[in-house]
Every structure is written in structure tokens, then in C-alpha cells.
Amino acid sequence: MKIEASTFFLQWATGGMLFLWVTTRERLVGLGYGWTTRIIYIAIAASSLIIGLNLNSLWVREISTVLFLVVALISMAVSIKRKNAGVTGQKIAAQNRSRRVAEMLKRDQLVPGSERVLTSKEFPPFLDLLAPACGVVGLIAGSVEAGGSTWLAICRILTGSAFLGAVSNSMLLGHWYLVQPGLSRKPIHALINWTGLLWLPELIFLLIPTGMISVLNGTIDDNYNGLLGWFWVACVIGTIVLVFVTKLALREKQYSAVMAATGLMYLAILTSFGMDLVARILLDT
């Protein structure tokens, strides 16, 4: 199974935009998080396009990447245009906090904005699904081009895309809690849960022959006397351990627990990329 940098970058961007939708559809996180995340994945997808056009062009993948960029930019433009509408969940949470403070102070006052919450002109989260939908087409084309078992290559790349997107967005969202104090922990819990759930299929698809078992038993030589194979094992174990420890950290009520979880997810990004990327390099035919 041949690995190409352009396919890998598109894989990462597609998964990231998918899990941006998972977060924005709840209408809890401020619009700025969406802007930041889109900029990051637009840059990654643009890198995929540049690499693909200059090294090993696969036109279905490159056209898919162009469409990815176009719809991601449209999504960004719509979000900016409708920024004054805000986000329903964020506004309701702010109103509830103001109401609780007023009750504690025993003040009978109108909570600002409590009379209505506008939703008609908000950014529609479904727009964030268009970019990953375009990206999937390119990933399937890249999987077919990679050689080997087609169904296994498709499963590995699509699962890896979702896995890397979930873990990357967990870290990005963790930082957003500094910008939006009082944000519910529901969004970050969801991303960390997805990371843990996707870890298992990611592992299974990488083990299916010809897979990492062949590296571990010496059938495939990693040219380092098996060291890279065991490094991969350490990444696999380290990833799920970090996910578990992060979930434990988020049980703490202190605000610093979210920052601790963010730091742990930094480490999880390193081990997750090691789990996916090291395996694909070793299995590159």
C-alpha cells in the first residue's frame, strides 16, 4: 500500500472538517472556533493540492481537493456574514448564567436578550459537511491508487481520516475554553469519546494482513531490527491510555481540568499520528 503525502494531508483535513461539524451542530461553541478550525484545515488541504500537483498528480483527488477548498471557503464566508446572529446555545447559556446571578443577588431584573433568541439567520452547521463529502471522493481515489487490497486501503484511509480529525479537534477545542469561559464540557467530551471509539477500528484495519502483524513477526523488515514496529505498538497503547486519562481529568470540576485535558490531547496527537503514519510508512510497498 503506497503512501502519498497529498493523500495524507487531504485525509487529515477531511477528518478535521467532519468533526468540526460534530461540534458546531450542537450550537454551543462560538463562531470563532469554527473560523480558526476552518483556516487550519483549509491550509492543510491547500498543502495537499500543492504537493499533489507538483509530485504525483491524481486528477480525481486534486479536483476533489479543489472542491473541498471552495466549499470550505464558502462555509467560512457564510459564517462571517452571519456572525451578528451568534450561536443559540452560547446565548442561552449566557442568559442562564445572568439569571442565576440575578437570583443569587435577589434582584428582579430583566436578563439581557431573554425575551427572544434569534435562530433564523444563524450559520447553518450542515455547510461544514460539504467539505468532508468532497474530500471523501479524493480519499477513495487515493486509496485505489495506493495499490494492494482496495477495500482495505479505503477502510484504512477513511477510518484514519476520522481518527486523526477527532484527536486533532479535541486539542483545538480544548484551547477554545480559554476564549469562551463557561462553555459546557459536552463538546470536548464528545470529541474525546469519538477518539476512543475510532481507536479500535483504526487498530483492527492496520492489523489485517498484509498489516502490522507482518512487521512485528519480521515478515516485513523495518530496517531497524524491529524497533519501528515496537515503536508503533507503544503509540497504539499510549493513545488509548491518554484518552482514558483525559476522560478521568475531565471528571474534575475545576476549570484547570480542561487545560490538563488539552495538554494530554497534545500528547495523544503525537501518538495517534505515530499509530497511523508509522504503520502506513512501514506498509508502503
N, C-alpha and C positions, 0 to 999 in steps of 0.2 A: 504494500500500500504506500504509494508515493505521497510525500508531504510537500505542500507548496505554501509559501508564506502568504500569498494573496488569498488563498482559500482559508488559511488560519485566521487572518485578520477579519475577513468577512464573517467567519464563524463567530468570532468574539463579538463583533458589532451587532450581529443578528440576535444573539442571545441577550446582549445588554439591552437592546431596544424592546425585546419581548418582555423582559422583566421590568422595564420602565412602565409598560402598560399595566403589568400586575400591580404596581404601586399606585399609578395615577388613577386607575379606575375606582379606587376607594375614596377619592376626593378628600383626602386628609392632608396630603403633603403640599406645601406651597409651590407655586408655578416655577419659582427659581430653581428648584431641584430638577424639574424637567428640562429647563434651559441648559443647566450645567451638564446633565447626563447626555442630552442630545448632542451638544457640542463635542463631547468626548467621543461618542460613537460615530459621529459624522467624520471626525478626524481619522479615526481608525479605519472606517470604510474607505475614505479617500486614500489612505495609505495602501489599502488592498488594491484599489484601482490603479494607482501609480505603479505598484510592483507588478501587477498583472500585465499591464500594457508594455512594460519595459523588459520583462524577463520571459514569461511564458504565457502568452495570451490565450485565453479560452473565452470565446466571444459570448457564450451564454452567461458565463459567470460575470464578465465585465459589464454586459448590458444590465444584468440583474443588479450589480453594484451601483451603476448609474441611476437606475430606478430607485434603489434604496436611498441614495443621496437626495434625489429630487423630492421624494415623499417625506423624508425626514426634515428637509428644509421647509417644506410646506407646513408640516406639523409645527415646526418652530415658529413660523410666521403667524399662523393662526393663534398659537398660544400667546405670542407677544401682543397681537392685535386685541385679544380679549382679556388682557391682563387686569383691566379695571373691574371685571366681573369677579375676580378672585376665585376661591375654591370653597364650595359649600361646606364641606366637613371642617375645614380650617376656621371658617367664620362662625359656625355653630359652636365649635369648641371654645373660641374666644368669648362668645356671648355667654356660654355656660360658666366660664371662669368669672366673668364680670358679675354674673348673677349671684354666684356663690360668695364673692367678696362683698357684694351689697347686702346679702343676707347676714353674713358674719358681722358686718358693721351696723346691722339693723337699720339700713337706710331704704326707704321706699322710693326708689328712683327707677327711671326707665333705662334699661340696658341698651346702649347704642346699637342700632341695627337689629334689635329684637323684633321689630314689627314685621320684618319680612326678610327673606333670604332669596336673592335672585339666582336663578339657575339657567334661565333660557339662553343667555349669551356666554356661558362658560365654555372653556376649552373642552371639546369632546374627546375623551381619552381613546376612543376607538381609532383615532388617527395614528396613534403610536403603534397600532398593529400592522399598518400598511408597510412600513419599512421592513420588519422581520418577514412578512409574507413575500416581499420581493427577494429578500436575502436567501430564503429557503430554496428558491429556484436555483440560484447560483451555487448554493452548497451542494445540492443534488448533482448538478453538472460537474462540480469539482470532485465529488465522490466517485462518479463514473469514470472520470479522467484519471483518478488515482490508481486504478487498477485493482487486481485482486477480486475478492468476493464483493459484488456490487451492493448487495443488501447489507452486508456487514459494514462496508465503508459508509453507506448512508446512515446507518444506525449510530455508528461511532461519531460521525461529524455532527449530526443533529443533536444527539444526546450531549456531546461535548459542548456544543454551542449553548444549550440551555444551562448546563452545569457552570460553565465559565461566566455566563451572563448573571446567574443568580449570585455567585460568590462575589463578583466584581461590584454589583449593585448593592450588596449588603454593606460593603465597605464605604461606598459613596454615600449611601443613605445614612450610615452612622455619623458621618461628618455633618450632615444636614441638621441633625439635632442641635448642633451649636447655633445654627442660624434660626431655627424655629423651636425655641424652648416651649415645653408643654405639649409637644407633639406626642400623640399616643404611640406606644411601642408596638402596636399591631402591625404596621408596615414592615418594620425590621424583623419582627418575629416571623412574618410570612416569608421573607426572603431567606432567612436562615433555615427555616423548615424546608423550603424548596431545595436549598443546597444539600441538606442531609438526605432528602428523598432521592435526588438525582445522583448522589454519590454511588448508590448500589448499581443502577443500570449502567452508569459510566464504567464501573469496575467490571461488571459482567461482560460487556461488549469488548473491553480491552483484553479480557482473558480468553475469549472464544478463539479457537485456532483459525488461522495462524495468529497467535496473540502473545501476551507477555509470559505465559507459561513456557513457551518455547525459548524465551530469553532466560528465564530463571533456571530451566533444566539444561541450558547450554546448547540447545539445538541451534539457536541464533546467537552468534558471538557478538557481544557488545564492544569488543576490542579493549576492554578494561578489566579482564578477568572476572566478569560478573558484577563489578562494582555498580554500574549504572542500573542493572536490574534490581539490586537490593536498595539502591537509592530510590527507585520508583516505589518499591514496597514501603519504604519509610514515608514517602509522600502520601501514599494511599492511607496508611494508618494515621499519619499526622493530620490529614484533612478531616477525617471523621471525628478524631479526638478534639480538634479545635472547634468543630461545630458543636459538639456536646458541651465543651467547657463554656462556649459562648452562650448557649442556652441557659446554663447554670448562672452565668454572670448576670443575665437579664432578669433573673428572678429577684435580684436585689432591688430594693425600692429607690436607693439613692440614684441621683441623676448621673453620677460618675460611672454607674454600671454600664450605661450606653457607651461611654467613651472607652471603657475597658473592652466591651464587646467589639467596638470598632478596631481597636488595636489587635485583638485576636483574629478578626477577619482579614486584617492586613497579612498576617502570617498564613491564614487559610488560602489567600490568593496565591501566595508563593507555592504552597504545597499542592493546590489544585492545578495550577499550571504545570507543575512538575509531573503530576499524575497524568495529565492529558498529553502534554507536549513531549515529555521524555519518552513515553510509550510510542507515540507516533514517529518520533525520530528513529527509535530502535527498530521499529517495524517497517521502516521505509525500505522498499525493495529496490 
